[in-house]
Amino acid sequence: MKAYQELSREELLALKAELGQAYEDAKGRGLSLDMSRGKPGETQLEIGMGFMDALNSQSGMKAENGVDVRNYGAPDGIPEARRLLADMMGVKPENVIMCGNGSLNVMYDTISRSMTQGVLGSTPWCRLDKVKFLCPAPGYDRHFAITEHFGIEMITVPMTPEGPDMDMVERLVSKDPSIKGIWCVPKYSNPQGYSYSDETVRRFAALEPAAADFRIFWDNAYAIHHLYDEEERQDSILEILSECERAGHPDLVYEFCSTSKVIFAGGGIGAVASSQANLEDIRRSMSIQTIGYDKVNQLRHVRYFKNFDGMKEHMKKHGALMRPKFETVLKALKDLEGLGIGEWTKPNGGYFVSFEAMEGCAKAIVDRCREAGVTLTGAGATFPYGKDPKDSNIRIAPSFPTKEELAMAADLFVLCVKLVSVEKLLETRHNSLSKTG
């Protein structure tokens, strides 16, 4: 079929009637499927059940440095856990502090600490008249929620397949001392699945911020969440800490990671990696906040995975389960090719497919899907303040439903895209005729 924009009004009306009937039929199926968040599916949780047996009363409870993980001590985390997550991020263990069960709370704490205590002796952000953050978008809604929660003004930066628009980032950061940070998901970005290019990483490392307390919040959430084997993908990224050191800006970045989607959501371990000066700054507050995080869980991780090679083998199992789900979605979306009513990403990893509908259609598509029993992430969620200026981006999360459920949900999504697009085109033409008439 030719592009919808090329159809006559009569053809569009006939297509609307056909699609409307198909939609009513779909509503009658009584679907109840959740694709709103990147939650691991049940089969993914099952492959990690051996994790529950990695520690027991006979296995020994001491870390390699002799620390009893049941007791106080080792506030930075046990050395073998620091090494495991350092390898996951590609950094040195001495640049890592182990934290709680995920990276989100570490990022929240980092913003909170900056607000109340400042960064490396700078004025606490809460005492400043204005604090701003750069937010590459489409992006991760929970990042935006943290900054909005603390009353930080968010500035949208467009995303490209190479990463954020670095011309804009460099221009804004160099001129405005009230800009204190930028959110980044450098590998398999949420939601588009982009991986930052080498040039983008180097330009980040070379930033010359007007604010001495500007920091890059490098959320490496999907660093090892590959859908395909290494030889099938060409999207490795440079390691940001060493690039910052090389550029003479060792304190410029905080890097975050966790095993929340590696093992069990809520049962993982998180970490922050940074320069020694930044880590010491973090320790000053952390020593008051907590006597130490869960070292038992840290030891459990090391006993189960043994090392980073073990973790990578485990992630291949995740990839084998996730790959068919992504391919199911992409196969359904092929039905939209050539129609001129949508574009979408084809990621090599991560948890999402990003869909760009016709301008002004995203909310209506999401609403139509919900009415027929498929819940998607709210339209606009991938932008600061939940406001997509084009009302076009939709985040698709294929992980949670079964493959069979996903096929039904994807077909419904495609149907809703078609129906809403036809309605939008008819509305636009009607409005255009009204103005000229």
Secondary structure, DSSP 8 states (H G I E B T S, - for coil): ---GGGS-HHHHHHHHHHHHHHHHHHHTT---EEESS----HHHHHTTGGGGGS--TTS--B-TTS-BTTSS--TT--HHHHHHHHHHHTS-GGGEEE-SSSHHHHHHHHHHHHHHH-STTS--GGGSS--EEEEEES--HHHHHHHHHTT-EEEEEEEETTEE-HHHHHHHHHH-TTEEEEEE--SS-TTT-----HHHHHHHHT---SSTT-EEEEE-TTTT-BSS-GGG-------HHHHHHHTT-TTSEEEEEESTTTS-TTSS-EEEE--HHHHHHHHHHHHHH-S---HHHHHHHHHHH-SHHHHHHHHHHHHHHHHHHHHHHHHHHGGGTTSSSEEE---SBSS-EEEEESTT-HHHHHHHHHHTTEEE--TTTTSGGG--TTS-EEEE--SSS-HHHHHHHHHHHHHHHHHHHHHHHHHHHHHHHHHH-
